[in-house]
Amino acid sequence: MTWRRRIRWVLAGAALTHVVAIWALPRLIVRAVRHRLAAQVGMNHIRHAPLPDSNWRTIVMPSPDLLYSACAYDVSDRPLLVTAELPEGYWSVSAFAENTDNFFVRNDRTVANRRVRVIFSSQPYFQDPGGGTVVQVPSKTGVILFRQLILDRDDLPKALAIQRAATCAPL
Amino acid sequence: MTSTGLVALSVTLGVGSAALSIRFASRRGAIQVGSWRASATVGGSDSGMYERAAIATHALFVLNRDETFYYRAHTDDAGADLDARCDYEIGGRTLDARWWSITAYGGDDFLIPNQERRYSFNMANLAKEPDGSFVIRASARPKPGNWLPLGGSGHVSFALRLYVPSAEISSHPERAALPSITGRCP
């Protein structure tokens, strides 16, 4: 092989590796987070975290003002039901696809009747007899994240009770 | 060079250029206000390949722009990289959002250890002047007023979160009146 041809092969291989790495990295990182959550509480179950501090190493760029809960989902076999009680201040539930896209979010002011019942399904026409919001997921696996604002540390016991009332379970 | 050597060189170049691209993508952003950078597509389905890779490595699980707008600063207003050995004054006025906060992060994108266990200031716990203006003093050394402790060395960054931003900021985030960041290094 001539040197010119070798250089062409190396550059083509480098370009291919570059594109594959950029495309795969978000999926690998979300998958790693999903597996870590599933190893702690199981797939399609919620994990409640304490208020982030400098010991927090779960997910980069945590907000120290938010109480987080997370649920690794896999709706390949059955839809997933998410329920929650709402606090007085800011609260949200959001869902992230395998490629990191935030495809769903509701906060305490966009939830009707202050009642949270959301079903995540891979089926396009799934109906919830319980009257919840049905969301068709763009990827069968991903992560659901709950955020609750803590403006005053004195409110933490009440906030923890609300955090622990949230559920995430197969329907 | 053998075939194995050529493959190894290709992979090294590919992975190395990908890492550099992600680092570059995480620090830039189509929107710039002073030293604050942001992207209008972050978290959304219209994110590009490089933006998704940067989100995954530096800001995983960010919300889309209608829910939260994230600005990030890696430099001061003079363009110098933020450094934990320097003192910074972040000065501005109340921002137009349901709630907002300014958080300091270490070079690893995690919260900076400090005895005060203070990692951010938000609209509720920030001491403001009667006219609504505020100054946050970010430094490794104790400062009067709103002191945001930094680590002793290395790169730091600030994140400005606007949760449920006003319609004006959501539509025109490049026009938001954001705090200035002035630095003084020893």
Chai-1 contact restraints between the chains, C-beta under 6 A:
chainA,res_idxA,chainB,res_idxB,connection_type,confidence,min_distance_angstrom,max_distance_angstrom,comment,restraint_id
A,V10,B,L6,contact,1.0,0.0,6.0,A-B,restraint_1
A,V10,B,L9,contact,1.0,0.0,6.0,A-B,restraint_2
A,V10,B,S10,contact,1.0,0.0,6.0,A-B,restraint_3
A,G13,B,S10,contact,1.0,0.0,6.0,A-B,restraint_4
A,A14,B,S10,contact,1.0,0.0,6.0,A-B,restraint_5
A,A14,B,L13,contact,1.0,0.0,6.0,A-B,restraint_6
A,A14,B,G14,contact,1.0,0.0,6.0,A-B,restraint_7
A,T17,B,V11,contact,1.0,0.0,6.0,A-B,restraint_8
A,T17,B,G14,contact,1.0,0.0,6.0,A-B,restraint_9
A,H18,B,G14,contact,1.0,0.0,6.0,A-B,restraint_10
A,H18,B,S17,contact,1.0,0.0,6.0,A-B,restraint_11
A,H18,B,A18,contact,1.0,0.0,6.0,A-B,restraint_12
A,A21,B,V15,contact,1.0,0.0,6.0,A-B,restraint_13
A,A21,B,A18,contact,1.0,0.0,6.0,A-B,restraint_14
A,I22,B,A18,contact,1.0,0.0,6.0,A-B,restraint_15
A,I22,B,M49,contact,1.0,0.0,6.0,A-B,restraint_16
A,I22,B,A53,contact,1.0,0.0,6.0,A-B,restraint_17
A,W23,B,M49,contact,1.0,0.0,6.0,A-B,restraint_18
A,L25,B,A53,contact,1.0,0.0,6.0,A-B,restraint_19
A,L25,B,A56,contact,1.0,0.0,6.0,A-B,restraint_20
A,P26,B,R52,contact,1.0,0.0,6.0,A-B,restraint_21
A,P26,B,A53,contact,1.0,0.0,6.0,A-B,restraint_22
A,P26,B,A56,contact,1.0,0.0,6.0,A-B,restraint_23
A,I29,B,A56,contact,1.0,0.0,6.0,A-B,restraint_24
A,S54,B,L111,contact,1.0,0.0,6.0,A-B,restraint_25
A,S54,B,P113,contact,1.0,0.0,6.0,A-B,restraint_26
A,I59,B,L60,contact,1.0,0.0,6.0,A-B,restraint_27
A,V60,B,L60,contact,1.0,0.0,6.0,A-B,restraint_28
A,V60,B,D109,contact,1.0,0.0,6.0,A-B,restraint_29
A,M61,B,A59,contact,1.0,0.0,6.0,A-B,restraint_30
A,M61,B,D109,contact,1.0,0.0,6.0,A-B,restraint_31
A,P64,B,Y119,contact,1.0,0.0,6.0,A-B,restraint_32
A,P64,B,S120,contact,1.0,0.0,6.0,A-B,restraint_33
A,D65,B,S101,contact,1.0,0.0,6.0,A-B,restraint_34
A,D65,B,N122,contact,1.0,0.0,6.0,A-B,restraint_35
A,Y90,B,W99,contact,1.0,0.0,6.0,A-B,restraint_36
A,Y90,B,Y163,contact,1.0,0.0,6.0,A-B,restraint_37
A,S94,B,L63,contact,1.0,0.0,6.0,A-B,restraint_38
A,F96,B,F61,contact,1.0,0.0,6.0,A-B,restraint_39
A,N99,B,R52,contact,1.0,0.0,6.0,A-B,restraint_40
A,T100,B,R52,contact,1.0,0.0,6.0,A-B,restraint_41
A,T100,B,I55,contact,1.0,0.0,6.0,A-B,restraint_42
A,T100,B,A56,contact,1.0,0.0,6.0,A-B,restraint_43
A,D101,B,S45,contact,1.0,0.0,6.0,A-B,restraint_44
A,N102,B,G43,contact,1.0,0.0,6.0,A-B,restraint_45
A,N102,B,L63,contact,1.0,0.0,6.0,A-B,restraint_46
A,N102,B,N64,contact,1.0,0.0,6.0,A-B,restraint_47
A,V105,B,L63,contact,1.0,0.0,6.0,A-B,restraint_48
A,V105,B,E67,contact,1.0,0.0,6.0,A-B,restraint_49
A,L145,B,F61,contact,1.0,0.0,6.0,A-B,restraint_50
A,L151,B,A124,contact,1.0,0.0,6.0,A-B,restraint_51
